[in-house]
Amino acid sequence: MDHPVRQYWHLRLEQVRERLAKNHFEAHVVADAQEAVQLILKQIIPAAAPKCISWGGSMTFVKSGLYQRLKESGNHTILDTFDKDIPAADLHERRRQALLSDLFITGTNAVTEQGQLVNLDMIGNRVGALTFGPKVVIVMSGRNKLAADLPAAMTRIKQYAAPANVLRLDKKTPCAKTGRCHDCSTPDRICNYWTVTEKSFPAGRIKVILINQEMGL
């Protein structure tokens, strides 16, 4: 068999897609980031017809190229919450306004085999939009985000994703020195808001794209 690893992951992702669908998410499996971008640009966004689009922190969103494509498209009002050229207070306000965007794009820290989304946020804008506000939410997830169950997902986030993101963001926390969670109380702590999304309400509001590639942390 050609590409047995990719086929293995395709089978795993399809099983998770079925469970997500039972939990009222609209779920898709795609071969790679390029296919994910095409799905979003050619199917999901036209069907949603958003006037305003925004996003939460997601390496997958940026590395897929979708971030740049949307910024350059000129077809929608864009609330760019990644813009480093504006003052911090203005950026914070833009994140608040993004909660009322028509379409919000983000990643996820973990997807369980039971079809749950598990996330841990610093300021809560990403998980806030996931739960309520935007009319449509797109979640992009690499195959590396799969976890056996909720405890495994939470362990993955605390022991790997959070310390790795602290290093990426150059935060001053104990885990930046050890690579392990210390349940700290430092000002730079990024582990503040847990969210477990069991089901999408209304049905289909959250659209999960499972990518058969290693994407993000």
BATI-196918 format. One line per 4 residues: their letters; for each residue x, y, z of C-alpha. Coordinates in Angstrom, 1 decimal, decimal comma. Layout:
% BATI-196918
A> X/Y/Z  ... $
This chain:
% BATI-196918
MDHP> 0,0/0,0/0,0  1,3/3,5/-0,9  1,4/6,0/1,9  0,3/3,7/4,7 $
VRQY> 0,8/6,4/7,4  -1,5/8,8/5,6  -4,1/6,1/5,1  -3,9/5,2/8,8 $
WHLR> -4,6/8,8/9,7  -7,3/9,1/7,1  -9,1/6,2/8,8  -8,7/7,7/12,2 $
LEQV> -9,8/11,1/11,1  -12,9/9,7/9,4  -13,9/8,0/12,6  -13,6/11,3/14,5 $
RERL> -15,5/13,1/11,7  -18,4/10,7/12,2  -18,4/11,4/15,9  -18,2/15,1/15,4 $
AKNH> -21,2/14,9/13,1  -23,2/13,0/15,7  -22,4/15,9/18,0  -24,0/18,3/15,5 $
FEAH> -20,7/19,7/14,2  -20,3/20,1/10,4  -17,1/18,1/10,0  -14,8/17,5/7,0 $
VVAD> -11,6/15,5/6,5  -9,1/16,9/4,0  -5,7/15,6/2,7  -3,7/18,7/3,5 $
AQEA> -3,7/22,4/4,3  -4,2/23,4/0,7  -7,3/21,4/0,4  -8,6/22,9/3,7 $
VQLI> -8,1/26,4/2,3  -9,9/25,6/-0,9  -12,8/24,1/1,0  -13,1/27,2/3,1 $
LKQI> -12,8/29,7/0,3  -14,9/27,9/-2,3  -17,6/26,3/-0,2  -17,9/27,4/3,4 $
IPAA> -17,4/31,1/3,1  -19,7/31,5/0,0  -22,4/29,5/1,8  -22,1/31,6/4,9 $
APKC> -21,9/34,9/2,9  -20,3/36,8/5,8  -20,0/40,6/5,8  -17,3/40,5/8,5 $
ISWG> -14,6/37,9/9,2  -12,2/37,6/12,1  -10,1/35,0/13,8  -8,5/33,8/17,0 $
GSMT> -4,9/32,7/17,6  -4,1/29,7/15,4  -0,8/28,7/13,9  -2,7/26,3/11,6 $
FVKS> -4,7/29,2/10,2  -1,6/31,2/9,5  0,6/28,5/8,1  -2,1/27,2/5,8 $
GLYQ> -1,9/30,5/4,0  -5,6/31,3/4,6  -4,8/34,3/6,8  -2,9/36,0/4,0 $
RLKE> -5,5/35,0/1,4  -8,3/36,6/3,4  -6,3/39,7/4,1  -5,6/40,2/0,4 $
SGNH> -9,0/39,3/-0,9  -10,8/42,6/-0,4  -14,2/40,7/-0,5  -15,1/41,2/3,2 $
TILD> -14,7/43,5/6,2  -11,7/42,0/8,1  -11,1/42,5/11,8  -7,4/41,5/11,9 $
TFDK> -6,6/40,5/15,5  -3,0/39,7/14,5  -2,1/43,2/13,5  1,0/44,2/15,5 $
DIPA> 1,0/47,7/14,0  -1,8/49,1/16,2  -1,6/49,9/20,0  -2,3/47,0/22,4 $
ADLH> -5,5/48,7/23,7  -6,9/49,0/20,1  -5,9/45,3/19,4  -7,8/44,3/22,6 $
ERRR> -10,9/46,2/21,5  -10,7/44,6/18,0  -10,7/41,2/19,7  -13,9/42,2/21,6 $
QALL> -15,5/43,4/18,3  -14,5/40,1/16,7  -17,0/38,3/19,0  -19,8/39,8/16,8 $
SDLF> -18,2/38,9/13,4  -20,3/36,9/11,0  -17,6/34,3/10,6  -14,7/33,4/13,0 $
ITGT> -11,8/31,2/12,2  -9,7/29,5/14,8  -7,7/26,3/15,7  -8,2/23,9/18,6 $
NAVT> -5,9/22,6/21,2  -7,3/19,1/21,0  -10,1/17,0/19,4  -11,1/13,9/21,3 $
EQGQ> -12,0/10,5/19,8  -15,5/11,1/21,1  -15,9/14,2/19,0  -15,3/17,0/21,6 $
LVNL> -13,2/20,1/21,1  -10,9/20,9/24,1  -9,3/24,3/24,5  -7,3/26,4/27,0 $
DMIG> -7,0/30,1/26,5  -5,1/33,0/28,1  -7,6/35,9/27,6  -10,6/34,0/26,4 $
NRVG> -11,4/35,6/23,1  -10,8/32,4/21,1  -13,0/30,2/23,3  -15,5/33,0/23,7 $
ALTF> -16,1/33,2/20,0  -16,2/29,4/19,8  -19,1/29,2/22,2  -21,2/32,3/21,3 $
GPKV> -21,2/35,4/19,2  -20,1/34,8/15,6  -22,8/33,2/13,4  -20,3/30,7/11,9 $
VIVM> -17,1/29,3/13,4  -14,5/27,4/11,4  -12,1/25,2/13,4  -8,9/24,0/11,6 $
SGRN> -7,2/21,1/13,2  -4,2/19,0/12,2  -4,2/15,3/12,9  -1,7/15,8/15,7 $
KLAA> -4,5/17,3/17,8  -6,3/14,0/18,2  -6,6/12,7/21,8  -8,1/9,5/23,1 $
DLPA> -10,5/11,2/25,6  -11,0/14,3/27,7  -8,3/13,5/30,3  -5,8/12,7/27,5 $
AMTR> -6,7/16,0/25,7  -6,2/18,0/28,9  -2,9/16,3/29,6  -1,8/17,0/26,0 $
IKQY> -2,6/20,7/26,4  -1,1/21,3/29,8  2,1/19,2/29,3  2,8/19,9/25,6 $
AAPA> 0,8/22,6/23,8  0,8/25,2/26,6  4,6/25,0/27,3  5,4/25,0/23,6 $
NVLR> 3,2/28,0/23,0  4,8/29,8/25,9  8,2/29,3/24,2  6,7/30,4/20,9 $
LDKK> 5,3/33,6/22,4  8,3/34,3/24,6  6,3/34,3/27,8  8,0/34,5/31,2 $
TPCA> 6,6/31,4/33,0  8,2/28,5/34,8  7,3/26,1/32,0  9,4/28,2/29,6 $
KTGR> 12,4/27,0/31,6  11,4/23,4/32,2  9,0/22,5/29,4  6,6/21,2/32,1 $
CHDC> 3,5/22,8/33,6  3,9/24,2/37,2  0,3/25,5/37,5  1,9/28,9/38,0 $
STPD> 0,4/32,2/39,0  2,7/34,4/36,9  1,4/37,5/35,0  2,3/35,7/31,7 $
RICN> 0,3/32,6/32,5  -1,6/31,5/29,3  -3,7/28,8/31,0  -6,7/30,6/32,3 $
YWTV> -9,9/29,5/30,5  -10,8/25,8/29,9  -13,6/25,1/27,3  -14,9/21,7/26,4 $
TEKS> -17,3/21,9/23,4  -19,4/18,8/23,6  -21,8/19,7/20,8  -22,4/22,5/18,3 $
FPAG> -25,5/24,6/18,9  -27,2/25,4/16,7  -26,3/22,3/14,7  -23,7/23,0/12,0 $
RIKV> -22,7/26,4/13,4  -19,2/25,1/14,2  -17,5/23,6/11,2  -14,5/21,4/12,0 $
ILIN> -11,9/20,7/9,3  -9,6/17,8/10,1  -6,4/18,0/8,2  -4,3/14,9/7,4 $
QEMG> -1,1/16,7/8,3  0,8/17,8/11,4  -0,4/21,3/11,9  0,2/23,7/14,8 $
L> 0,8/22,8/18,4 $
